[in-house]
Amino acid sequence: MSAFELANSRASFIKSRLESLGIDPHRVATVGLPGYLGCGKPAIKFKILSYGDQPDEPWVFDKSAVAAENIQSSHNVEIEETEAEHRRQINEERSASQKEVEQLNSRIEWQATEIEDHTAYRETLEEHIQKTEALQQEVEALQTALAEERNAKESMHTSIDTDPEDDIEQSQIEALEAEV
């Protein structure tokens, strides 16, 4: 129910109550004006147009009713135009929202692809790191073995040089070497 319909219903209700109290229906006319056209409050105002007998010009009441209908129809047009504008704005906002959602979905897909690429790259790096660590352990083992071998050779040379029982002259060593 529109505001105009509500205002007219209230006015008609008051007119019927006045008629039930004995006032002649031709002496009372109703005009329902809602919102800022009226007083802007849920109140009823009476406008007395004449005292005593019927007014000389009964068309005054008809004229005010026509004016109220004209106001109501112009407001209905304004309401329809406002509703159409709101629908247009809502459709524009909906379209903009849909575009934004599409952009976000596209961005999410791109980021998912990037994550997959980074995950694959990370797995490859982890494999390389494991291989590098294994190679480092092999290198360390070889270095340890080499160091042990060097130490063994040095200890052999030192034991040969420092052992007093092995004081063989150089000529004897050369002779042994020649025999072999």
C-alpha positions in Angstrom: 0.0 0.0 0.0 1.5 3.4 -1.0 1.6 6.4 1.2 -1.1 8.1 -0.9 -3.4 5.2 -0.5 -2.8 5.1 3.2 -3.5 8.8 3.6 -6.7 8.6 1.5 -7.9 5.6 3.6 -7.4 7.5 6.8 -9.2 10.5 5.4 -12.1 8.3 4.2 -12.2 6.6 7.6 -12.5 10.0 9.4 -15.2 11.1 6.9 -17.3 8.0 7.6 -16.9 8.5 11.3 -18.1 12.2 10.9 -21.0 11.0 8.8 -21.9 8.4 11.5 -22.1 11.3 14.0 -24.7 13.0 11.8 -22.8 15.3 9.5 -24.2 15.4 6.0 -21.9 13.6 3.5 -22.1 16.5 1.0 -20.7 18.9 3.5 -17.5 16.9 4.1 -14.8 16.3 1.5 -11.5 14.4 2.0 -8.0 14.9 0.8 -5.3 12.6 2.0 -1.8 14.1 1.7 1.1 12.0 2.9 4.6 12.9 4.1 5.9 16.3 3.3 2.7 17.2 1.3 0.8 17.0 4.6 2.1 17.7 8.0 4.7 15.0 7.9 3.3 13.3 11.0 0.7 10.6 11.5 -2.0 13.2 12.4 -5.3 14.5 11.0 -6.0 18.1 10.2 -9.4 19.5 9.6 -9.9 22.5 7.2 -13.2 24.2 7.6 -14.3 25.8 4.4 -17.6 27.4 5.5 -20.0 27.6 8.4 -23.7 27.0 8.4 -25.3 26.1 5.1 -23.8 24.2 2.2 -21.2 26.2 0.3 -22.4 28.0 -2.8 -19.8 26.3 -4.9 -19.8 22.5 -4.3 -17.1 22.1 -7.0 -14.5 23.4 -4.5 -14.5 19.9 -2.9 -14.2 18.2 -6.3 -11.4 20.6 -7.3 -9.4 19.7 -4.2 -9.9 16.0 -4.8 -8.8 16.4 -8.4 -5.7 18.3 -7.1 -4.9 15.5 -4.7 -5.3 12.9 -7.5 -3.0 14.9 -9.7 -0.4 15.2 -6.9 -0.7 11.5 -6.3 -0.3 10.6 -10.0 2.7 12.9 -10.3 4.2 11.3 -7.2 3.5 7.8 -8.6 5.4 8.8 -11.8 8.3 10.1 -9.6 8.2 6.9 -7.6 8.3 4.8 -10.8 11.2 6.9 -12.2 13.1 6.5 -8.9 12.5 2.8 -8.9 13.7 2.5 -12.5 16.8 4.5 -11.6 17.4 2.2 -8.6 17.0 -0.9 -10.7 19.5 0.6 -13.3 22.0 1.3 -10.5 21.6 -2.1 -9.0 22.1 -3.7 -12.4 25.2 -1.6 -13.0 26.5 -2.5 -9.5 25.7 -6.2 -10.2 27.6 -6.1 -13.5 30.6 -4.4 -11.9 30.5 -7.0 -9.1 30.4 -9.8 -11.6 33.4 -8.3 -13.5 35.3 -8.0 -10.2 34.5 -11.6 -9.3 35.7 -12.7 -12.7 38.9 -10.8 -12.3 39.4 -12.3 -8.8 38.8 -15.8 -10.1 41.3 -15.2 -12.9 43.8 -14.0 -10.3 43.2 -17.0 -8.1 43.7 -19.3 -11.0 47.0 -17.6 -11.9 48.1 -17.7 -8.3 47.2 -21.4 -8.1 49.4 -22.0 -11.2 52.2 -20.0 -9.6 51.9 -22.1 -6.4 52.1 -25.3 -8.4 55.2 -24.1 -10.3 56.8 -23.0 -7.1 56.0 -26.3 -5.4 57.6 -28.3 -8.3 60.6 -26.0 -8.3 60.9 -26.5 -4.5 60.7 -30.2 -4.9 63.5 -30.1 -7.5 65.6 -27.9 -5.3 65.1 -30.3 -2.4 66.2 -33.3 -4.6 69.3 -31.3 -5.6 70.1 -30.4 -2.0 69.8 -34.1 -1.0 72.1 -35.1 -3.9 74.6 -32.3 -3.0 74.6 -33.4 0.7 75.2 -37.1 -0.4 78.1 -35.9 -2.6 79.5 -33.8 0.2 79.4 -36.9 2.5 81.3 -38.9 -0.2 83.8 -36.1 -0.6 84.3 -36.0 3.2 84.7 -39.8 3.3 87.3 -39.7 0.5 89.1 -36.8 2.2 89.2 -38.7 5.4 90.5 -41.9 3.7 93.1 -39.8 1.8 94.2 -38.2 5.1 94.5 -41.6 6.8 96.5 -42.9 3.9 98.8 -40.0 4.0 99.2 -40.4 7.7 100.0 -44.1 7.2 102.6 -43.3 4.6 104.2 -40.6 6.8 104.2 -42.9 9.8 105.9 -45.5 7.7 108.5 -43.0 6.5 109.0 -41.8 10.1 109.3 -45.3 11.5 111.9 -46.1 8.8 113.9 -43.0 9.5 113.8 -43.1 13.2 114.2 -46.8 13.9 117.8 -47.3 15.2 117.7 -51.0 14.3 117.1 -50.1 10.7 120.3 -48.2 10.2 121.1 -49.4 6.8 123.5 -47.6 4.8 122.5 -46.0 1.5 124.7 -48.3 -0.4 123.0 -51.4 1.0 119.6 -49.9 0.0 120.8 -49.3 -3.5 122.2 -52.8 -3.7 118.9 -54.3 -2.5 117.0 -52.2 -5.0 119.3 -53.3 -7.8 118.7 -57.0 -6.9 115.0 -56.5 -7.0 
